[in-house]
């Protein structure tokens, strides 16, 4: 079997990556959930991520995350194993991933709680 280098799928050089590409990839709730899961698990195959979407959709999101520089994917036999490029991301964008992962999930407020009263003002 070849080395990990030989089986790694193409990914961008983080030195050339703009922060907007990373933030855009993380803006999707399913992709953010994938990043959270991979952070907890360390690495996982597409089918090893417990998500409420089809495996083909997970695969698409993993490709987007890889192309944005967030995820590294390598082949192990016929299986694609993905992991977060945490150390590289922390060097390129210090504190960014930690801030995003540590942020509390948004809560849904009712119109009465947020004072909007359903008028849509300010939106």
Secondary structure, DSSP 8 states (H G I E B T S, - for coil): ---HHHHB-----GGG--HHHHHHHHTSHHHHHHHHHHHHHS-EEGGGS--SS-HHHHHHHHHHHHHTTSEEEEEETTEEEEEE-HHHHHHHSTTHHHHHHHS-------HHHHT-TT--TT-
